[in-house]
């Protein structure tokens, strides 16, 4: 099957390029559609934190659970926040401002994974991943399952 058979089309695609594996933890770059420059990550936990931060910035996919706030001042601030641009999602505003790039043509030294997180429910992620080296698309039901897919491919 050719590389062009498996493609994902979504507003929140992320391409994970694994460049190195030190002490059973991955280092690399992640690309998203709204910036030319990649975001580097140093470890699997760092990758997950940076992806979650992007989803929060884009407000897409929206969280299934609200972030917990224990300080009354923080809770009151959340209540006062209103959308600045009417019904537009932040990801739409970012797309209009920055334009959209193709991230599905990137390549990592040890592995390349194009990820679409469809839902952020049950305090985790659900979505699809394309394993570029195998030209295979898999579904995942949690962030842990996504990490296991990446680990299985990169570790061989």
C-alpha positions as CSV (number, residue, x, y, z in Angstrom):
1,X,0.0,0.0,0.0
2,X,1.4,3.4,-0.9
3,X,2.0,6.2,1.6
4,X,-0.9,8.2,0.1
5,X,-3.5,5.6,1.0
6,X,-3.6,6.5,4.7
7,X,-4.2,10.2,5.4
8,X,-6.0,12.0,8.2
9,X,-7.8,15.2,7.7
10,X,-8.6,17.2,10.9
11,X,-8.0,20.5,12.5
12,X,-5.8,19.1,15.3
13,X,-3.3,16.8,13.5
14,X,0.1,16.3,15.2
15,X,3.0,14.5,13.6
16,X,5.3,12.9,16.1
17,X,8.8,12.3,14.8
18,X,10.9,10.1,17.1
19,X,14.6,11.0,16.7
20,X,16.3,9.2,19.5
21,X,15.7,6.6,22.3
22,X,17.8,7.2,25.4
23,X,17.2,5.1,28.6
24,X,14.0,3.6,27.1
25,X,12.5,7.1,26.7
26,X,11.9,8.9,23.4
27,X,13.2,12.3,22.2
28,X,12.1,14.0,19.1
29,X,10.0,16.7,17.4
30,X,6.3,17.2,17.1
31,X,4.8,19.2,14.2
32,X,1.3,20.7,14.1
33,X,-0.5,22.5,11.3
34,X,-0.3,26.0,12.7
35,X,3.5,26.6,13.0
36,X,6.5,26.1,10.7
37,X,8.8,25.3,13.6
38,X,8.5,21.9,15.4
39,X,8.2,21.6,19.2
40,X,10.9,19.4,20.7
41,X,10.2,16.9,23.4
42,X,12.6,15.2,25.8
43,X,10.8,12.1,26.9
44,X,7.4,10.5,26.5
45,X,5.9,12.4,29.5
46,X,7.1,15.7,28.0
47,X,5.5,14.7,24.7
48,X,2.1,14.1,26.3
49,X,2.3,17.3,28.3
50,X,3.1,19.4,25.2
51,X,0.3,17.7,23.2
52,X,-2.2,18.4,26.0
53,X,-1.1,22.0,26.2
54,X,-1.7,22.4,22.4
55,X,-5.2,20.9,22.7
56,X,-5.9,23.3,25.6
57,X,-4.6,26.3,23.6
58,X,-6.7,25.2,20.6
59,X,-9.7,24.2,22.8
60,X,-10.0,21.3,20.4
61,X,-10.8,18.6,21.0
62,X,-12.5,20.1,24.0
63,X,-11.9,18.5,27.4
64,X,-14.5,16.0,28.7
65,X,-13.6,17.1,32.2
66,X,-12.8,20.7,33.4
67,X,-9.5,21.3,35.0
68,X,-9.8,21.3,38.7
69,X,-9.1,24.5,40.6
70,X,-8.7,24.5,44.3
71,X,-8.1,28.2,44.8
72,X,-11.3,30.3,45.0
73,X,-9.7,33.1,43.0
74,X,-8.9,30.6,40.1
75,X,-12.5,29.3,40.2
76,X,-14.0,32.8,40.0
77,X,-11.7,33.7,37.1
78,X,-12.9,30.6,35.2
79,X,-16.5,31.7,35.7
80,X,-15.7,35.2,34.3
81,X,-14.0,34.0,31.1
82,X,-16.1,34.5,28.1
83,X,-15.3,33.7,24.4
84,X,-13.6,36.8,22.8
85,X,-14.8,36.0,19.3
86,X,-18.4,34.9,19.6
87,X,-18.9,31.3,18.6
88,X,-15.5,30.7,17.0
89,X,-13.2,28.2,18.6
90,X,-9.7,29.3,19.4
91,X,-8.4,26.7,16.8
92,X,-10.4,28.4,14.1
93,X,-9.0,31.8,15.0
94,X,-5.4,30.4,15.1
95,X,-6.0,28.8,11.7
96,X,-7.2,32.1,10.2
97,X,-4.2,33.9,11.7
98,X,-1.4,31.5,11.0
99,X,-2.6,29.4,8.0
100,X,-2.5,25.6,7.8
101,X,0.5,23.4,6.9
102,X,0.8,19.8,5.9
103,X,2.4,17.8,8.7
104,X,1.9,14.4,7.1
105,X,5.1,14.7,5.1
106,X,7.5,14.8,8.0
107,X,9.9,12.0,9.0
108,X,11.5,10.9,12.2
109,X,14.8,8.9,12.3
110,X,13.3,6.1,14.4
111,X,9.6,6.5,13.7
112,X,6.9,8.8,12.5
113,X,3.3,8.9,13.8
114,X,0.5,11.2,12.6
115,X,-2.0,11.5,15.4
116,X,-5.5,12.8,15.5
117,X,-7.1,13.0,18.9
118,X,-10.8,12.9,18.3
119,X,-12.0,13.0,22.0
120,X,-10.6,13.9,25.3
121,X,-12.9,12.0,27.5
122,X,-12.6,9.9,30.7
123,X,-9.4,11.9,31.5
124,X,-7.6,10.5,28.5
125,X,-7.5,10.7,24.7
126,X,-9.2,8.7,22.0
127,X,-8.3,8.9,18.3
128,X,-6.4,7.5,15.4
129,X,-2.7,7.2,14.6
130,X,-1.0,6.5,11.3
131,X,2.3,4.6,11.5
132,X,4.1,6.1,8.5
133,X,6.8,3.4,8.3
134,X,4.1,0.6,8.0
135,X,1.5,2.7,6.2
136,X,-1.0,1.5,8.8
137,X,-3.8,3.3,10.7
138,X,-4.7,2.2,14.2
139,X,-7.3,3.5,16.7
140,X,-6.4,4.1,20.4
141,X,-8.7,4.5,23.4
142,X,-6.2,6.2,25.8
143,X,-3.0,8.1,25.9
144,X,-1.4,5.0,27.4
145,X,-2.5,2.9,24.4
146,X,-1.0,5.5,22.0
147,X,2.3,5.4,23.9
148,X,2.2,1.5,23.7
149,X,1.7,1.7,19.9
150,X,4.6,4.1,19.5
151,X,6.8,1.9,21.8
152,X,5.9,-1.3,20.0
153,X,6.9,0.2,16.6
154,X,10.1,2.1,17.7
155,X,11.3,-0.8,19.9
156,X,10.7,-3.4,17.2
